[in-house]
């Protein structure tokens, strides 16, 4: 992983995305560790990242067919 200024930049964004999804899945699986507000935030972030991953997968699949 490389640091570019304040931003964290990864050579493999798909791996970073999968890591974030895994972390959030663990948080959502154990809601008693979080306040209800935090739990709802985790669920929403997980939904967004899952959607982003599906878009990334679709994009990489369609570009390899060209």
Order of alpha helices (4+ residues) and beta strands (2+ residues): beta-beta-alpha-alpha
